[in-house]
């Protein structure tokens, strides 16, 4: 009886781990193709602490370029992009980083772009734009680590 119960539990945990893996693959698989970058406009409060759209673009673009995942053009069939939205209101800020890609709804036989992965953080900046950019870098590292893990076989040059 104990061995049967143990076998059932191990099988259930294996099935659950596979489902999580399949979802992560769905969320982030992009065949290691380069993606565009979209940075949202900033509020006057962001500009008041020295944060600019160009600075955010540069920080994100350099990370994507280092991983060979950046493009400026829409490639036919590849509409994936990384979306960055930073809001600053008074002493507070929020960062949202989202991976968006084309998905297919087979029930309705339609295609569209959807957010399939996201991360974010909130905090206070103390009047220092570097603090916000540092936290953005952490979110970008999290995205790239997860993306590259899921796309490892597609990214392998051999």
C-alpha positions in Angstrom: 0.0 0.0 0.0 2.8 2.4 0.9 4.7 1.7 -2.3 1.5 2.3 -4.4 0.9 5.6 -2.7 4.5 6.6 -3.2 4.3 5.7 -6.9 1.2 7.7 -7.4 2.8 10.8 -5.7 5.9 10.5 -7.8 3.9 10.2 -11.0 1.7 13.2 -10.1 4.8 15.4 -9.3 6.4 14.3 -12.6 3.3 15.3 -14.6 3.1 18.6 -12.7 6.8 19.4 -13.4 6.3 18.6 -17.1 3.2 20.9 -17.2 5.2 23.8 -15.6 8.0 23.2 -18.1 5.6 23.2 -21.1 4.1 26.5 -19.9 7.5 28.1 -19.5 8.3 27.0 -23.0 5.1 28.5 -24.3 5.7 31.7 -22.4 9.3 32.3 -23.7 10.1 30.2 -26.7 10.9 32.4 -29.6 13.4 30.2 -31.7 16.2 32.6 -30.5 15.1 35.1 -33.1 16.0 38.8 -32.5 13.2 40.9 -31.0 12.3 44.5 -31.1 12.3 46.8 -28.1 9.5 49.1 -27.1 10.1 51.7 -24.4 7.0 53.6 -23.1 7.1 57.4 -22.8 8.0 58.8 -19.3 6.2 61.1 -17.0 7.5 64.6 -16.1 8.4 63.1 -12.6 10.8 60.7 -14.3 12.4 63.4 -16.3 12.8 65.5 -13.1 15.0 62.9 -11.5 17.1 62.6 -14.7 15.5 59.4 -16.2 15.2 59.6 -20.0 13.7 57.3 -22.5 17.0 57.2 -24.3 18.8 56.0 -21.2 16.3 53.2 -20.7 16.5 52.2 -24.4 20.3 52.1 -24.3 20.3 50.0 -21.1 17.9 47.4 -22.6 19.2 47.5 -26.1 22.8 46.8 -25.0 21.6 43.8 -23.0 19.6 42.4 -25.9 22.5 43.0 -28.3 25.0 41.3 -26.1 22.7 38.2 -26.2 22.3 38.7 -30.0 18.5 39.1 -29.5 18.0 42.7 -30.7 16.6 43.9 -34.0 15.2 47.2 -35.2 13.0 45.7 -38.0 9.9 43.6 -38.0 10.8 40.4 -39.6 8.0 38.5 -41.4 6.5 36.0 -39.0 8.4 37.3 -36.0 6.5 40.0 -34.1 8.0 39.4 -30.7 9.2 42.3 -28.7 10.2 43.3 -25.2 8.0 46.1 -23.7 9.3 48.3 -20.9 7.1 50.7 -19.0 8.6 52.7 -16.1 6.3 55.0 -14.1 7.6 57.6 -11.7 5.2 59.5 -9.5 6.8 61.7 -6.8 9.3 59.5 -4.8 7.9 56.2 -6.1 8.5 54.2 -9.3 7.3 51.0 -10.9 9.0 49.0 -13.6 7.3 46.5 -15.9 9.1 44.3 -18.4 7.0 42.2 -20.6 7.8 39.7 -23.4 5.1 39.9 -26.1 4.8 37.6 -29.0 2.4 36.4 -31.7 0.1 33.6 -30.5 -2.6 31.6 -32.3 -6.1 30.9 -31.1 -6.9 27.6 -32.9 -10.5 27.7 -31.7 -11.2 31.0 -33.5 -8.5 30.5 -36.1 -7.0 33.9 -35.4 -3.5 35.3 -34.5 -2.6 38.2 -32.3 0.1 39.6 -30.0 -0.1 38.7 -26.3 2.0 39.2 -23.2 3.3 35.8 -22.4 5.9 36.7 -19.7 6.2 39.6 -17.4 8.1 40.9 -14.3 8.0 44.0 -12.4 9.1 45.9 -9.3 8.1 48.9 -7.3 10.0 51.1 -4.9 11.2 54.6 -4.1 14.1 56.2 -6.0 15.4 58.8 -3.6 15.8 61.3 -6.4 18.3 59.0 -8.1 17.7 57.8 -11.7 20.6 55.3 -11.4 18.6 53.5 -8.7 15.8 52.9 -11.2 18.1 51.9 -14.0 19.9 49.4 -11.7 16.5 47.8 -10.9 15.6 47.7 -14.6 18.9 45.9 -15.3 17.9 43.3 -12.7 14.6 42.7 -14.4 16.3 42.5 -17.8 18.8 39.9 -16.4 15.8 37.9 -15.1 14.2 38.0 -18.5 17.3 37.0 -20.4 18.2 34.2 -18.0 14.8 32.7 -18.4 14.5 33.3 -22.2 17.9 31.8 -22.9 17.3 28.8 -20.7 14.0 28.0 -22.6 15.6 28.8 -26.1 18.9 27.1 -25.4 18.7 24.5 -28.2 17.6 27.1 -30.7 20.3 29.6 -29.6 23.1 27.0 -29.8 25.2 27.9 -32.9 26.4 24.3 -33.5 
